[in-house]
Amino acid sequence: MTDLLWQLVFLAVIVMVLVALRMRNKKRVYVTEYQRGLRFVNGTFKEVLGPGSYRPLFSGQKIELVDMRPQPVLLEVFPYRDAFQNDSYISLGLELLVDDPYLATKMLKDQVSDSISVARDRIRTTMSHTVCDGSLEFAARIADQITSSVNDELQRLGMKVTNVEITELPPPHRMAEFVGGPN
């Protein structure tokens, strides 16, 4: 009986040493506060990992990091055609965020540049249905419309925009030309 017990203890020690040697070769992945980790097992998505330290347990496991920090975007003198088909422009700033790390990684090669392209199209479409009057109320209202319109499109890609702020509208003397008024 004692021999069997010692054999089991010896076997357990050998297994622990082998596991420790195998684990030593695996790189530890650190997910910081502003990141999320995507755990894949044999190429299949399993879960989103929060901040912490992770070590893949076997060779078929991979952890991919996704940056969740807001990315500021400034679109200066962004051209569009207004509702009267007149050339116009708007300048605005916004923050681009990853809303769903798995979906953003799956749908976009480069989350920031691909999302900016989508946002530009939605901004141009939204602005093409308006005629700028230059008021602060117009700027606030159009910022809300842009946020809603862009987020409707980006949500399918796992992204979103926040803090949309209009920084420049066409000057009032040009707006009179748009609506057919005097110079």
N, C-alpha and C positions, 0 to 999 in steps of 0.2 A: 504494500500500500504506500509506504514511504517512497519507494522508488518511482512509482507512478506520479506521486505528487511532485517530486523533484524533476521529473521529465516534463511535466506540464509547466512548471515554473521556468525551466530552461527554455522550453518552446516559446512561452510568452515573452521572455526577455529577447529572444532572437527576433520574434515578430516585431516587438517594439523598436528594436535597433534598426531593422529593415524599413519600417515605416518612417522613423526619424531620418534615416538617410535619404529616403525618397522625398520627404517633405522639404529637406534642406535644399534640394535642387529646384524646387518650385519657387518662383518669385512671388513675393507678397505684393498685392495691389492695394494702394492707399486711395480711398475715395474721400476727397476733401469736402468741406461744408458747401462749396459752390458747385459740386459735381454730383453726378449720379452714375452708378455703374450698371451696365447691362450684362447679366450673366447668361452666357450661351453654353449649352451642353451638346456636344456633337453637332454644332451648327444650328441648333434649335433654341429660340429664345425661351428662357425660364422665368426670370424675374428682374425687377429693378432694385438695385442695391442702394441704400442710403449711405451717408458718411460713415467711414470706418475702415478697418483693415481686413483684407480678405486674401486668402491663399487658395488657389485652385487645388482641389483634392485629387484630381486625376487628369490625364493628358488631354481628354476630350473637352475640357472645360476652358472657356475663355471669358475674360471680363473686359469689356470695352467702356471707356470713360466718356461721359458727355458733359460738356461745360454748360452750366445752368445760369451763368451770370448774364444780366441784361447787357445787350450790345447797343450802344447809342448810334443812331443813324441820323445824319443831317442831309436833307435834300435841298440844295440851294438852287433857286431860280429854276424850279421844275416846270417845264413847259406843258401846256395843254390847250385844247380848244374848248371854249365855254359853250353854253347852251345856244348862243347866237352865232357859233362857228367863228368867233374872233380868237386870234392868238392871244394867250394870256400866260401868266406864270404864278407860281406860289412857292414859297420857301417854308419848309417845316422840319421839325425835329421829332424823333420818336425813339422809343426803346423797343428792341426786338428781344423776345424771350422764348426759351424752349418750354413748351407747355407739357408735352408728352415725349420724354427722351427716346423711348423705343420707336414711336411713330416717326419722329423727326429724323432719327438715324436711318430708318428703313426707307423713307420717302425722299430724302434729300442727300445729295453728295456733300454739299457745303451748306450747312444750315443758314448761315448769315447771307451769303451772296444769292443763293437761290430764293430765300424768303424776301430779300429786297426786290428782286425782279417781280415777284408776285405782288408785293406791296405797291410798286410803281404802277403796275397795270391797274390795280384796284383804285389807286388814288386818281389816276388819269380818268378812269371811268366815272368815278364819283364827281370829280370836278367838272366833267363835260356836261353834267346835268344842272350846273349852277351858273349864276351870273353874280360876280362879286360886287358887293356894295361898299366894301371897305370898313364896315363897322366892327366893333369888338364882338357884338352879338353874332354877327355872321361868322367871324373867326372861331368862336366857341362852338357854334352849331355845326360848322363844317368839320371841325376837329372831331366832334362826336360821330359824325357820319363817316368820316374816314376810318376812325377806330373800328366802328361796327362793320363796315364793308371789308376792310382788310382782314379783320379777325374771322369773319365768316369764311373767307377763302383759306386763310392760314391754318385754321383749326383742323382741316383735313390733312395737313402736313405736320401736325404736332407742334406748331409755333403760334405765337401771338404777339401783338404790339400793345404797348401801354404808353401813357404820357405823351400822346400826340399833341404837339404845340405848333400853331401857325406862327412863324417868325416874320413873314413878309407877305403882303398882299400887293396887287398892282396899285399904283398911285391913283388918287381920285380923278385927276385930269384924264387919265387913260380910260377910266371906267365910263366917262361920259361918251367917249368915242364908241365904246362897245354897244351902248344902248341907243346910239344914233344922235346923241346930244351935241352941242357946240364944243369946239376946241377950247 
